[in-house]
Amino acid sequence: MKTLRDVEIGKSAKVLKLSGEGATKRRIMDMGITKGAEIYVRKVAPLGDPIEVTVRGYELSLRKADAEMILVEE
């Protein structure tokens, strides 16, 4: 499956599922990233970490490790 980390800059994706467990999964959900949410990838830092996205009308920076836990479809 494709993860948020695989989405190209300037593209949008829909969240299918959150992998991971416990506090990390809860933190991602608290940021507004839930099943069905649309995420737009704005930019990626030069070394690939962090990834800057727009979700539910606000900007958010995610670590690569967190982005790999978010399964998406384009």
Residue, then its C-alpha position, 0 to 999 in steps of 0.5 A: m500500500k501507498t503511504l503519505r511519505d510516497v505522495e509527491i509534492g503538489k498532490s493530494a491523497k485520501v487517508l485510508k487507514l492509520s497503522g501504528e498503535g498507542a500514543t503515536k496513533r492517538r497523536i496523529m488522530d488528534m492532529g486531524i488526520t483520520k480515515g477519509a481526510e484529504i491531505y495535500v502535500r505542500k513541500v518536503a525538507p531538503l533531506g526529506d524530513p519533515i513533510e509539510v502538509t495541509v489537512r482540514g484547512y491548516e498546515l502541519s509538519l510531519r516526521k517521515a516516521d509518522a508519514e509512513m504510518i498513514l496509508v493513503e490513496e491518491 
